[in-house]
């Protein structure tokens, strides 16, 4: 690292530091100046006029875009000194190539990241590859220029850099797994999950926690991830996440203990009235157990699929209304169902009920009771509930309900 260099960060946020002072990159009068500066910093050895024009102005009229570029370059030249760049900093134009010239060198996190990625790809020594991948992942603390994510050239860079990051991260996590460095595996997958929470990097976190025998932490993370997918995406856990749940269940080995301690762990810690809520994977196990009992003793049991829809019977598109209605529906289940009944959240708009020992003619009483406890939101005519009944004994397997486990 050169001490008198301008140190630029464009991953995660856009900042520049020179001489220990953070430069004032707040050219609020125009975002084009900020983008022009970012492009010049991204290409310290120069960038062509054609690429600048396309990046900044797209397919705008050529004459206007050229004039706009001249104006923007002129304004940025004047603003560099005020921002805190070395006083001799300027923008040179030679043979159609634009370059930010300064007595200080330019050090960019993007340049460092790409150097590490290229080095890891060319290195033949596995340890060196791992070190360079690790350094690249440490440098990559967020997406490229997130404040300009709507710009086409920025989006293209984001995709390219993220692809390189994922490639390095995947290799790094696999190496940590083989080396049994599970603490590092957890650390780097945790950082990835914070940046990209919907790419299932939590699966690596869970694997690392299981390998370190931290089963309680793994279960908490699993529940948090499933809730995130339910609340934000409205989808049930993927097969990938269900595999982690099975791995946790298969890996947990309890110490030999007394009968009283075992019973204390099995009993509910807090006795509650109303139906029993469980997460979706647990609901699958409960469903299969009830199904077997129904086959053995002929007990009448029903699966009820409750779907929140609009009054026009179409899916609800209002996320806030869905969230509020779902919370109210869970309260209605607790008031309307018996302690022996079970329910779960399948998606943001669907809930599953398992009514045990109930005859078909009694199911309408249950749905009427639920509707009655929801009268305060059903009467405003914004939502309605669609019920679908399925005798448990007529479901040949859980896969018939679309559950793949």
C-alpha positions as CSV (number, residue, x, y, z in Angstrom):
1,X,0.0,0.0,0.0
2,X,1.4,3.4,-1.0
3,X,1.0,5.9,1.8
4,X,0.5,9.0,-0.5
5,X,-2.1,7.1,-2.6
6,X,-5.7,7.9,-3.1
7,X,-7.4,4.9,-1.5
8,X,-10.8,4.3,-3.2
9,X,-13.6,1.9,-2.0
10,X,-16.4,1.1,-4.4
11,X,-17.5,-2.2,-3.0
12,X,-20.3,-1.7,-0.5
13,X,-20.1,2.1,-0.6
14,X,-18.3,4.8,-2.5
15,X,-15.5,6.5,-0.5
16,X,-12.0,7.9,-1.2
17,X,-9.3,8.8,1.3
18,X,-6.2,10.8,0.7
19,X,-3.6,12.0,3.3
20,X,-5.8,10.6,6.1
21,X,-8.8,12.7,5.0
22,X,-12.0,11.4,3.5
23,X,-12.6,13.2,0.2
24,X,-15.9,15.0,-0.3
25,X,-17.5,13.0,-3.0
26,X,-20.9,14.8,-2.7
27,X,-21.3,16.4,-6.1
28,X,-25.0,16.8,-5.5
29,X,-25.5,19.1,-8.5
30,X,-25.3,16.1,-10.8
31,X,-25.0,12.3,-10.5
32,X,-23.2,12.3,-13.8
33,X,-20.1,13.8,-12.2
34,X,-20.1,11.1,-9.6
35,X,-20.5,8.4,-12.2
36,X,-17.7,10.0,-14.3
37,X,-15.4,10.0,-11.3
38,X,-16.3,6.4,-10.5
39,X,-15.5,5.3,-14.1
40,X,-12.1,7.1,-14.1
41,X,-11.3,5.5,-10.7
42,X,-12.4,2.1,-12.0
43,X,-10.1,2.5,-15.0
44,X,-7.0,4.2,-13.7
45,X,-5.1,3.5,-16.9
46,X,-7.8,5.3,-19.0
47,X,-11.2,4.7,-20.5
48,X,-12.3,5.4,-24.1
49,X,-14.6,8.2,-25.1
50,X,-17.0,5.7,-26.6
51,X,-17.2,3.7,-23.4
52,X,-17.8,6.8,-21.3
53,X,-20.5,8.1,-23.6
54,X,-22.3,4.7,-23.6
55,X,-22.0,4.3,-19.9
56,X,-23.1,7.8,-18.9
57,X,-25.7,8.5,-21.6
58,X,-26.6,5.2,-23.2
59,X,-28.3,5.6,-26.6
60,X,-28.9,9.4,-26.3
61,X,-28.4,11.6,-29.3
62,X,-24.7,11.5,-30.1
63,X,-24.1,15.2,-30.5
64,X,-25.9,16.1,-27.2
65,X,-24.1,13.3,-25.3
66,X,-20.7,14.5,-26.5
67,X,-21.4,18.0,-25.5
68,X,-22.8,16.8,-22.1
69,X,-19.6,14.8,-21.6
70,X,-17.4,17.8,-22.3
71,X,-19.4,19.9,-19.8
72,X,-19.3,17.2,-17.1
73,X,-15.5,16.6,-17.5
74,X,-14.9,20.4,-17.2
75,X,-17.0,20.6,-14.0
76,X,-15.3,17.6,-12.5
77,X,-11.8,19.0,-13.2
78,X,-12.7,22.1,-11.1
79,X,-14.3,20.0,-8.4
80,X,-11.4,17.6,-7.8
81,X,-9.3,20.1,-5.8
82,X,-12.3,21.2,-3.7
83,X,-13.1,17.5,-2.9
84,X,-9.6,17.0,-1.5
85,X,-7.7,15.4,-4.3
86,X,-4.1,16.4,-4.8
87,X,-4.0,19.9,-6.3
88,X,-2.4,18.8,-9.5
89,X,-5.2,16.3,-10.2
90,X,-6.8,16.7,-13.5
91,X,-8.5,14.7,-16.3
92,X,-6.4,14.3,-19.4
93,X,-7.8,13.4,-22.9
94,X,-5.3,11.8,-25.3
95,X,-6.4,10.1,-28.5
96,X,-9.9,9.7,-27.2
97,X,-8.8,8.2,-23.9
98,X,-9.8,9.9,-20.7
99,X,-7.6,9.4,-17.6
100,X,-7.5,10.8,-14.1
101,X,-3.9,12.1,-13.6
102,X,-2.5,12.9,-10.3
103,X,0.8,13.0,-8.4
104,X,-0.8,10.4,-6.1
105,X,-1.3,6.8,-7.1
106,X,-4.9,5.4,-7.2
107,X,-5.5,2.3,-5.1
108,X,-8.9,0.7,-5.6
109,X,-10.6,-2.1,-3.7
110,X,-12.0,-3.3,-7.0
111,X,-8.5,-3.5,-8.5
112,X,-7.2,-5.4,-5.5
113,X,-10.2,-7.8,-5.6
114,X,-9.7,-8.5,-9.3
115,X,-6.0,-9.0,-8.7
116,X,-6.7,-11.6,-6.0
117,X,-9.3,-13.4,-8.1
118,X,-6.9,-13.6,-11.2
119,X,-4.1,-14.8,-8.9
120,X,-6.2,-17.5,-7.4
121,X,-7.3,-18.7,-10.8
122,X,-3.7,-19.0,-12.1
123,X,-2.1,-20.4,-8.9
124,X,-1.2,-24.1,-9.0
125,X,-0.5,-24.4,-5.3
126,X,-3.8,-25.1,-3.4
127,X,-2.7,-23.2,-0.3
128,X,-1.9,-20.1,-2.4
129,X,-5.2,-20.4,-4.2
130,X,-7.0,-20.6,-0.8
131,X,-5.1,-17.5,0.6
132,X,-5.9,-15.4,-2.5
133,X,-9.6,-16.5,-2.5
134,X,-9.7,-15.6,1.2
135,X,-8.2,-12.1,0.6
136,X,-10.6,-11.5,-2.3
137,X,-13.6,-12.4,-0.1
138,X,-12.3,-10.1,2.7
139,X,-12.1,-7.2,0.2
140,X,-15.6,-7.9,-1.2
141,X,-17.7,-6.3,1.5
142,X,-20.7,-5.4,-0.7
143,X,-22.0,-4.8,-4.2
144,X,-20.3,-2.4,-6.5
145,X,-21.6,1.2,-6.2
146,X,-24.9,0.3,-4.6
147,X,-26.1,4.0,-4.8
148,X,-26.0,3.8,-8.6
149,X,-27.6,0.3,-8.9
150,X,-30.1,1.6,-11.5
151,X,-27.4,2.5,-14.0
152,X,-26.9,0.0,-16.7
153,X,-23.1,0.0,-16.6
154,X,-23.1,-0.3,-12.8
155,X,-25.5,-3.3,-13.0
156,X,-23.2,-5.0,-15.5
157,X,-20.2,-4.5,-13.2
158,X,-22.2,-5.7,-10.2
159,X,-23.1,-9.0,-12.0
160,X,-19.5,-9.5,-13.2
161,X,-17.9,-8.9,-9.8
162,X,-20.5,-10.9,-7.9
163,X,-19.9,-13.8,-10.2
164,X,-16.1,-13.7,-9.4
165,X,-16.9,-13.3,-5.6
166,X,-19.2,-16.4,-5.6
167,X,-16.6,-18.4,-7.5
168,X,-13.9,-17.6,-4.9
169,X,-16.3,-18.0,-2.0
170,X,-17.5,-21.4,-3.2
171,X,-13.9,-22.7,-3.6
172,X,-12.9,-21.2,-0.2
173,X,-15.8,-22.7,1.7
174,X,-15.2,-26.2,0.1
175,X,-11.5,-25.9,1.2
176,X,-12.4,-24.9,4.7
177,X,-14.8,-27.9,4.9
178,X,-12.0,-30.3,3.8
179,X,-9.5,-28.7,6.2
180,X,-12.1,-28.8,9.0
181,X,-11.7,-25.1,9.6
182,X,-15.4,-24.8,10.5
183,X,-15.0,-21.5,12.3
184,X,-13.7,-19.8,9.2
185,X,-16.3,-21.6,7.1
186,X,-19.0,-20.1,9.3
187,X,-17.4,-16.6,9.3
188,X,-17.2,-16.3,5.5
189,X,-20.6,-17.8,4.8
190,X,-22.1,-15.5,7.4
191,X,-20.7,-12.5,5.6
192,X,-22.1,-13.8,2.3
193,X,-25.5,-14.4,3.9
194,X,-25.6,-10.8,5.1
195,X,-24.9,-9.5,1.6
196,X,-27.1,-12.0,-0.2
197,X,-29.7,-13.4,2.2
198,X,-31.7,-15.2,-0.5
199,X,-28.8,-17.1,-2.0
200,X,-28.9,-19.8,0.8
201,X,-25.4,-19.2,2.1
202,X,-27.0,-20.0,5.5
203,X,-26.8,-23.6,4.5
204,X,-23.0,-23.4,4.9
205,X,-23.4,-21.6,8.2
206,X,-25.6,-24.5,9.4
207,X,-23.2,-27.1,8.1
208,X,-20.4,-25.4,10.0
209,X,-22.4,-25.1,13.2
210,X,-23.3,-28.8,13.0
211,X,-19.7,-29.7,12.5
212,X,-18.8,-27.7,15.7
213,X,-21.6,-29.5,17.6
214,X,-23.5,-26.2,18.0
215,X,-26.9,-27.8,17.3
216,X,-29.0,-25.2,19.2
217,X,-27.4,-22.4,17.2
218,X,-27.9,-24.3,14.0
219,X,-31.6,-24.8,14.7
220,X,-32.1,-21.1,15.6
221,X,-30.4,-20.1,12.3
222,X,-32.5,-22.6,10.4
223,X,-35.7,-21.1,11.9
224,X,-34.6,-17.6,11.2
225,X,-33.8,-18.4,7.6
226,X,-37.1,-20.2,7.0
227,X,-39.0,-17.2,8.5
228,X,-37.0,-14.9,6.2
229,X,-38.1,-16.8,3.2
230,X,-41.7,-17.0,4.3
231,X,-41.9,-13.3,5.2
232,X,-40.0,-11.8,2.3
233,X,-40.5,-14.3,-0.6
234,X,-43.6,-16.1,0.5
235,X,-42.1,-19.6,-0.2
236,X,-41.5,-22.7,2.0
237,X,-38.0,-23.9,2.8
238,X,-36.1,-25.4,-0.1
239,X,-35.0,-29.0,-0.4
240,X,-31.5,-27.7,0.4
241,X,-32.6,-26.3,3.7
242,X,-34.7,-29.3,4.6
243,X,-31.6,-31.4,4.1
244,X,-29.9,-29.3,6.7
245,X,-32.8,-29.9,9.1
246,X,-32.5,-33.7,8.6
247,X,-28.7,-33.5,9.1
248,X,-29.3,-31.7,12.4
249,X,-31.8,-34.3,13.5
250,X,-29.5,-37.2,12.6
251,X,-26.4,-35.6,14.2
252,X,-27.8,-34.7,17.6
253,X,-26.9,-37.3,20.3
254,X,-28.0,-36.6,23.8
255,X,-26.2,-37.9,26.8
256,X,-27.7,-40.6,29.0
257,X,-29.9,-38.9,31.5
258,X,-32.8,-39.6,33.9
259,X,-36.4,-40.2,33.0
260,X,-37.5,-37.0,34.7
261,X,-35.0,-34.9,32.7
262,X,-36.2,-36.6,29.5
263,X,-39.8,-35.8,30.3
264,X,-38.9,-32.3,31.2
265,X,-37.4,-31.8,27.8
266,X,-40.4,-33.3,26.0
267,X,-43.1,-31.4,27.8
268,X,-44.2,-28.0,26.7
269,X,-42.5,-25.3,28.7
270,X,-45.7,-23.2,28.7
271,X,-49.2,-24.6,28.6
272,X,-51.2,-22.7,26.1
273,X,-54.8,-23.0,25.0
274,X,-55.8,-23.6,21.4
275,X,-54.1,-25.4,18.5
276,X,-50.4,-26.3,18.5
277,X,-48.2,-24.3,16.1
278,X,-45.1,-25.9,14.5
279,X,-42.8,-25.1,11.6
280,X,-43.4,-26.7,8.3
281,X,-40.9,-29.6,8.5
282,X,-42.3,-30.5,11.9
283,X,-45.8,-30.4,10.4
284,X,-44.8,-32.9,7.8
285,X,-43.7,-35.4,10.6
286,X,-46.9,-34.8,12.5
287,X,-49.0,-35.3,9.3
288,X,-47.3,-38.6,8.6
289,X,-47.8,-39.8,12.1
290,X,-51.5,-38.9,12.1
291,X,-51.9,-40.5,8.7
292,X,-50.5,-43.8,10.1
293,X,-52.8,-43.6,13.2
294,X,-55.7,-42.9,10.9
295,X,-55.0,-46.0,8.8
296,X,-54.7,-48.2,11.9
297,X,-57.8,-47.2,14.0
298,X,-59.9,-45.5,11.3
299,X,-59.8,-42.2,13.1
300,X,-61.3,-39.4,11.0
301,X,-58.7,-36.6,10.4
302,X,-58.7,-33.7,8.0
303,X,-56.1,-31.6,6.3
304,X,-57.4,-28.0,5.7
305,X,-55.6,-25.7,3.4
306,X,-56.4,-22.0,4.2
307,X,-55.6,-19.5,1.5
308,X,-55.9,-15.7,2.0
309,X,-57.3,-14.2,-1.1
310,X,-59.0,-10.9,-2.1
311,X,-62.7,-10.5,-2.2
312,X,-62.5,-11.1,-6.0
313,X,-60.9,-14.5,-5.2
314,X,-57.7,-13.4,-6.7
315,X,-54.3,-13.7,-4.9
316,X,-53.5,-10.8,-2.5
317,X,-50.8,-8.5,-3.9
318,X,-50.6,-6.1,-1.0
319,X,-47.7,-7.3,1.2
320,X,-48.7,-5.2,4.2
321,X,-52.2,-6.5,4.1
322,X,-50.9,-10.1,3.7
323,X,-48.7,-9.7,6.7
324,X,-51.4,-8.2,8.9
325,X,-54.0,-10.8,7.8
326,X,-51.6,-13.7,8.4
327,X,-51.0,-12.5,12.0
328,X,-54.7,-12.1,12.6
329,X,-55.3,-15.6,11.1
330,X,-52.9,-17.2,13.5
331,X,-54.7,-15.6,16.4
332,X,-58.0,-16.9,15.0
333,X,-56.5,-20.4,14.9
334,X,-55.5,-20.3,18.5
335,X,-59.0,-19.2,19.5
336,X,-61.0,-21.5,17.1
337,X,-59.1,-24.8,17.2
338,X,-58.6,-27.4,20.0
339,X,-55.4,-28.2,21.8
340,X,-55.1,-31.4,19.8
341,X,-55.2,-29.7,16.4
342,X,-52.0,-28.6,14.6
343,X,-51.3,-25.8,12.2
344,X,-48.4,-24.3,10.3
345,X,-47.5,-21.5,7.9
346,X,-46.8,-22.8,4.4
347,X,-46.4,-19.5,2.6
348,X,-47.3,-15.8,3.2
349,X,-50.8,-16.5,2.0
350,X,-51.4,-20.2,2.9
351,X,-51.7,-22.0,6.2
352,X,-52.2,-25.7,6.9
353,X,-54.5,-27.2,9.6
354,X,-54.5,-30.8,10.8
355,X,-57.8,-31.5,12.5
356,X,-57.6,-34.7,14.5
357,X,-60.6,-36.9,15.3
358,X,-63.1,-34.7,13.6
359,X,-66.0,-35.8,11.3
360,X,-66.6,-34.1,8.0
361,X,-69.8,-32.4,9.1
362,X,-67.9,-30.8,12.0
363,X,-65.3,-29.1,9.8
364,X,-67.8,-26.5,8.7
365,X,-68.3,-25.6,12.4
366,X,-64.5,-25.0,12.6
367,X,-64.3,-22.9,9.5
368,X,-67.3,-20.8,10.7
369,X,-65.6,-20.3,14.0
370,X,-62.4,-19.1,12.3
371,X,-64.4,-16.7,10.1
372,X,-66.2,-15.5,13.2
373,X,-62.9,-14.7,15.0
374,X,-61.8,-12.8,11.8
375,X,-65.0,-10.9,11.3
376,X,-63.2,-7.6,12.1
377,X,-61.0,-7.9,9.0
378,X,-63.4,-10.0,6.8
379,X,-66.2,-7.4,7.0
380,X,-64.1,-4.7,5.4
381,X,-64.4,-6.7,2.2
382,X,-60.7,-6.5,1.4
383,X,-59.9,-10.2,2.0
384,X,-61.6,-13.6,2.2
385,X,-60.4,-17.1,3.1
386,X,-60.6,-20.0,0.8
387,X,-60.8,-23.4,2.5
388,X,-59.9,-26.7,0.9
389,X,-60.6,-30.0,2.8
390,X,-58.7,-33.2,2.3
391,X,-59.3,-36.4,4.4
392,X,-55.9,-37.5,5.6
393,X,-56.8,-41.2,5.0
394,X,-57.3,-40.4,1.2
395,X,-53.8,-38.9,0.8
396,X,-51.6,-41.8,-0.3
397,X,-48.4,-39.9,0.6
398,X,-47.1,-36.5,1.6
399,X,-45.8,-36.0,-2.0
400,X,-49.4,-35.9,-3.2
401,X,-49.8,-32.6,-1.4
402,X,-46.7,-31.2,-3.2
403,X,-44.4,-31.8,-0.2
404,X,-41.0,-33.0,-1.3
405,X,-38.8,-34.0,1.6
